[in-house]
């Protein structure tokens, strides 16, 4: 069975964002994020997508929003580079999925917009799927993640978005990197970890 993976960065006081921005800047951590997610699928909420200002390149971008058409109308500079393929479709209970492809045919940068988490099934995708924000998306999808790659920033920051509690569900399996400013930790879901050890 295939699972989601989560990738995140938080401060010692669990801050992940301030005013829809990341309150620190560590190029080495951004490079790690890029290397881990490149060629795969990234899932993010509308606010996270809008804070980036564009889809992440060389990755398929899955955006969660209750108002897909409204998001597209609000950002013509971004979505003008894409056309619909396979059309948008209404599903049961008015759930919605909209598929977009770049006009230059670059299938590595498809965008899919979902109106409901219920439409996200990792089995439908051949690549790894990384959940990358924001706080509400992490809170809802962490229980469905097999792995968590967490950058722990070694400082406290002021912010208005916080990483949800995860410690009761995950166990630390590896310290990927340790720098003076942050460390990168790899956690596994306890249920999967116990299954693998039996």
MARNUVO-752795 format. One record per residue (C-alpha): residue in one letter; x negated, y negated, z. Coordinates in Angstrom, 3 decimals. Layout:
<recs>
{residuo:a, x:X, y:Y, z:Z}
...
</recs>
This chain:
<recs>
{residuo:x, x:0.000, y:0.000, z:0.000}
{residuo:x, x:-1.336, y:-3.417, z:-0.983}
{residuo:x, x:-1.398, y:-6.330, z:1.457}
{residuo:x, x:-1.999, y:-10.050, z:1.451}
{residuo:x, x:-5.216, y:-11.528, z:2.826}
{residuo:x, x:-5.472, y:-14.873, z:4.601}
{residuo:x, x:-8.293, y:-17.374, z:4.348}
{residuo:x, x:-8.369, y:-20.401, z:6.619}
{residuo:x, x:-10.500, y:-22.860, z:8.560}
{residuo:x, x:-9.653, y:-24.197, z:11.989}
{residuo:x, x:-11.325, y:-26.260, z:14.707}
{residuo:x, x:-11.864, y:-25.118, z:18.283}
{residuo:x, x:-8.482, y:-26.659, z:19.193}
{residuo:x, x:-6.793, y:-24.861, z:16.242}
{residuo:x, x:-6.428, y:-27.932, z:13.996}
{residuo:x, x:-6.297, y:-27.133, z:10.279}
{residuo:x, x:-5.134, y:-30.491, z:8.943}
{residuo:x, x:-4.579, y:-34.173, z:9.663}
{residuo:x, x:-2.306, y:-36.240, z:7.443}
{residuo:x, x:-2.257, y:-33.486, z:4.814}
{residuo:x, x:-6.070, y:-33.510, z:4.646}
{residuo:x, x:-8.822, y:-31.315, z:6.079}
{residuo:x, x:-10.506, y:-33.470, z:8.765}
{residuo:x, x:-14.040, y:-32.152, z:8.151}
{residuo:x, x:-16.287, y:-31.710, z:5.141}
{residuo:x, x:-18.660, y:-28.743, z:4.930}
{residuo:x, x:-19.679, y:-28.037, z:1.310}
{residuo:x, x:-21.083, y:-24.632, z:2.305}
{residuo:x, x:-17.660, y:-23.564, z:3.596}
{residuo:x, x:-15.914, y:-24.840, z:0.448}
{residuo:x, x:-18.411, y:-22.829, z:-1.588}
{residuo:x, x:-17.584, y:-19.712, z:0.478}
{residuo:x, x:-13.855, y:-20.289, z:-0.103}
{residuo:x, x:-14.415, y:-20.664, z:-3.840}
{residuo:x, x:-16.568, y:-17.530, z:-4.103}
{residuo:x, x:-14.049, y:-15.480, z:-2.118}
{residuo:x, x:-10.972, y:-16.559, z:-4.078}
{residuo:x, x:-12.324, y:-17.103, z:-7.621}
{residuo:x, x:-10.632, y:-14.867, z:-10.182}
{residuo:x, x:-7.928, y:-13.928, z:-7.677}
{residuo:x, x:-4.580, y:-15.328, z:-6.576}
{residuo:x, x:-4.071, y:-18.123, z:-4.047}
{residuo:x, x:-0.755, y:-18.708, z:-2.277}
{residuo:x, x:0.014, y:-22.099, z:-0.782}
{residuo:x, x:2.908, y:-24.252, z:0.315}
{residuo:x, x:3.963, y:-27.420, z:-1.483}
{residuo:x, x:2.165, y:-29.777, z:0.919}
{residuo:x, x:-1.116, y:-27.888, z:0.569}
{residuo:x, x:-0.779, y:-27.944, z:-3.217}
{residuo:x, x:-0.054, y:-31.675, z:-3.237}
{residuo:x, x:-3.011, y:-32.365, z:-0.928}
{residuo:x, x:-5.292, y:-30.628, z:-3.457}
{residuo:x, x:-3.870, y:-32.734, z:-6.269}
{residuo:x, x:-4.223, y:-29.963, z:-8.852}
{residuo:x, x:-4.190, y:-26.174, z:-9.160}
{residuo:x, x:-7.372, y:-24.437, z:-8.024}
{residuo:x, x:-9.335, y:-23.606, z:-11.191}
{residuo:x, x:-10.029, y:-20.050, z:-12.346}
{residuo:x, x:-7.389, y:-18.715, z:-9.973}
{residuo:x, x:-3.706, y:-17.972, z:-10.328}
{residuo:x, x:-1.846, y:-20.439, z:-8.111}
{residuo:x, x:1.372, y:-19.358, z:-6.368}
{residuo:x, x:3.227, y:-22.287, z:-4.834}
{residuo:x, x:6.031, y:-21.973, z:-2.311}
{residuo:x, x:8.680, y:-24.698, z:-2.341}
{residuo:x, x:12.431, y:-24.823, z:-1.862}
{residuo:x, x:12.681, y:-27.241, z:-4.810}
{residuo:x, x:10.583, y:-25.985, z:-7.770}
{residuo:x, x:11.985, y:-28.382, z:-10.408}
{residuo:x, x:11.605, y:-31.347, z:-8.074}
{residuo:x, x:7.926, y:-30.500, z:-7.550}
{residuo:x, x:7.339, y:-30.421, z:-11.315}
{residuo:x, x:9.149, y:-33.723, z:-11.918}
{residuo:x, x:7.125, y:-35.408, z:-9.154}
{residuo:x, x:3.770, y:-34.463, z:-10.739}
{residuo:x, x:3.945, y:-34.870, z:-14.533}
{residuo:x, x:0.167, y:-35.411, z:-14.755}
{residuo:x, x:-0.403, y:-31.909, z:-13.353}
{residuo:x, x:2.442, y:-29.939, z:-14.847}
{residuo:x, x:2.271, y:-31.616, z:-18.246}
{residuo:x, x:-0.658, y:-29.276, z:-18.986}
{residuo:x, x:1.607, y:-26.235, z:-18.600}
{residuo:x, x:4.579, y:-24.695, z:-20.339}
{residuo:x, x:7.070, y:-22.172, z:-19.069}
{residuo:x, x:6.632, y:-18.546, z:-20.033}
{residuo:x, x:9.133, y:-15.766, z:-19.452}
{residuo:x, x:11.277, y:-18.684, z:-18.309}
{residuo:x, x:12.381, y:-19.558, z:-14.837}
{residuo:x, x:15.090, y:-17.344, z:-13.484}
{residuo:x, x:17.632, y:-17.409, z:-10.735}
{residuo:x, x:17.598, y:-14.320, z:-8.597}
{residuo:x, x:19.899, y:-12.977, z:-5.935}
{residuo:x, x:20.855, y:-15.420, z:-3.177}
{residuo:x, x:19.710, y:-18.346, z:-5.381}
{residuo:x, x:16.063, y:-17.448, z:-5.025}
{residuo:x, x:13.941, y:-18.846, z:-7.792}
{residuo:x, x:10.706, y:-18.028, z:-9.578}
{residuo:x, x:9.206, y:-20.273, z:-12.226}
{residuo:x, x:6.248, y:-19.087, z:-14.298}
{residuo:x, x:3.961, y:-21.602, z:-16.008}
{residuo:x, x:0.958, y:-21.111, z:-18.288}
{residuo:x, x:-1.629, y:-23.616, z:-19.440}
{residuo:x, x:-1.070, y:-25.018, z:-22.919}
{residuo:x, x:-4.633, y:-24.002, z:-23.852}
{residuo:x, x:-3.681, y:-20.385, z:-23.111}
{residuo:x, x:-5.997, y:-19.963, z:-20.112}
{residuo:x, x:-4.192, y:-17.149, z:-18.325}
{residuo:x, x:-6.625, y:-17.397, z:-15.407}
{residuo:x, x:-4.866, y:-20.572, z:-14.335}
{residuo:x, x:-1.230, y:-19.551, z:-14.423}
{residuo:x, x:1.045, y:-21.186, z:-11.854}
{residuo:x, x:3.994, y:-19.427, z:-10.316}
{residuo:x, x:6.427, y:-21.385, z:-8.203}
{residuo:x, x:8.562, y:-19.477, z:-5.710}
{residuo:x, x:11.511, y:-20.747, z:-3.731}
{residuo:x, x:11.372, y:-17.878, z:-1.243}
{residuo:x, x:8.750, y:-15.751, z:0.473}
{residuo:x, x:11.002, y:-12.765, z:-0.205}
{residuo:x, x:9.963, y:-12.951, z:-3.856}
{residuo:x, x:6.291, y:-12.413, z:-3.018}
{residuo:x, x:5.345, y:-8.772, z:-3.402}
{residuo:x, x:1.582, y:-8.056, z:-3.433}
{residuo:x, x:2.218, y:-4.801, z:-5.319}
{residuo:x, x:3.220, y:-6.846, z:-8.388}
{residuo:x, x:-0.245, y:-8.379, z:-8.785}
{residuo:x, x:-3.461, y:-6.641, z:-9.862}
{residuo:x, x:-5.756, y:-9.141, z:-8.115}
{residuo:x, x:-6.347, y:-9.872, z:-4.447}
{residuo:x, x:-3.879, y:-12.384, z:-3.004}
{residuo:x, x:-5.198, y:-14.961, z:-0.543}
{residuo:x, x:-2.873, y:-17.003, z:1.654}
{residuo:x, x:-4.471, y:-20.435, z:2.033}
{residuo:x, x:-2.038, y:-22.735, z:3.815}
{residuo:x, x:-0.399, y:-24.604, z:5.264}
{residuo:x, x:0.581, y:-23.889, z:8.844}
{residuo:x, x:4.130, y:-22.674, z:8.117}
{residuo:x, x:2.966, y:-20.375, z:5.331}
{residuo:x, x:0.282, y:-18.889, z:7.580}
{residuo:x, x:2.825, y:-18.388, z:10.359}
{residuo:x, x:5.239, y:-16.541, z:8.085}
{residuo:x, x:2.757, y:-14.440, z:6.109}
{residuo:x, x:0.021, y:-13.553, z:8.639}
{residuo:x, x:2.023, y:-10.532, z:9.869}
{residuo:x, x:1.887, y:-9.207, z:6.271}
{residuo:x, x:-1.880, y:-9.735, z:5.898}
{residuo:x, x:-4.420, y:-6.935, z:6.122}
{residuo:x, x:-7.389, y:-9.288, z:6.538}
{residuo:x, x:-8.069, y:-12.774, z:7.858}
{residuo:x, x:-11.181, y:-14.685, z:6.825}
{residuo:x, x:-11.419, y:-17.519, z:9.325}
{residuo:x, x:-13.911, y:-20.357, z:9.361}
{residuo:x, x:-14.186, y:-21.530, z:12.961}
{residuo:x, x:-15.451, y:-25.114, z:13.072}
{residuo:x, x:-17.533, y:-25.654, z:16.213}
{residuo:x, x:-15.856, y:-28.921, z:17.224}
{residuo:x, x:-12.470, y:-30.307, z:18.196}
{residuo:x, x:-10.513, y:-32.573, z:15.862}
{residuo:x, x:-7.362, y:-34.644, z:16.016}
{residuo:x, x:-4.698, y:-33.316, z:13.706}
{residuo:x, x:-1.037, y:-32.598, z:13.054}
{residuo:x, x:-1.256, y:-29.085, z:11.573}
{residuo:x, x:-2.402, y:-26.104, z:13.614}
{residuo:x, x:-3.321, y:-22.503, z:12.874}
{residuo:x, x:-0.771, y:-20.133, z:14.435}
{residuo:x, x:-1.710, y:-17.564, z:17.086}
{residuo:x, x:-3.121, y:-14.434, z:15.474}
{residuo:x, x:-5.271, y:-12.871, z:18.182}
{residuo:x, x:-2.640, y:-10.350, z:19.275}
{residuo:x, x:-2.379, y:-8.931, z:15.726}
{residuo:x, x:-5.978, y:-8.971, z:14.498}
{residuo:x, x:-9.325, y:-7.614, z:15.642}
{residuo:x, x:-12.726, y:-9.073, z:14.766}
{residuo:x, x:-14.689, y:-6.696, z:12.520}
{residuo:x, x:-17.508, y:-8.878, z:11.187}
{residuo:x, x:-19.254, y:-12.190, z:11.642}
{residuo:x, x:-19.887, y:-13.135, z:8.014}
{residuo:x, x:-21.937, y:-16.270, z:8.645}
{residuo:x, x:-23.069, y:-18.459, z:11.535}
{residuo:x, x:-24.247, y:-22.030, z:10.952}
{residuo:x, x:-24.787, y:-24.953, z:13.350}
{residuo:x, x:-21.403, y:-26.434, z:12.366}
{residuo:x, x:-19.181, y:-23.397, z:11.820}
{residuo:x, x:-18.998, y:-19.632, z:11.715}
{residuo:x, x:-17.057, y:-17.423, z:9.302}
{residuo:x, x:-15.264, y:-14.494, z:10.911}
{residuo:x, x:-13.577, y:-11.505, z:9.294}
{residuo:x, x:-10.593, y:-10.008, z:11.141}
{residuo:x, x:-8.547, y:-6.934, z:10.292}
{residuo:x, x:-4.934, y:-6.309, z:11.194}
{residuo:x, x:-4.866, y:-4.062, z:14.272}
{residuo:x, x:-2.359, y:-1.650, z:12.738}
{residuo:x, x:-4.554, y:-1.089, z:9.685}
{residuo:x, x:-7.738, y:-0.959, z:11.728}
{residuo:x, x:-6.312, y:1.786, z:13.943}
{residuo:x, x:-5.062, y:3.733, z:10.879}
{residuo:x, x:-8.522, y:3.611, z:9.310}
{residuo:x, x:-10.270, y:4.816, z:12.465}
{residuo:x, x:-8.049, y:7.914, z:12.819}
</recs>
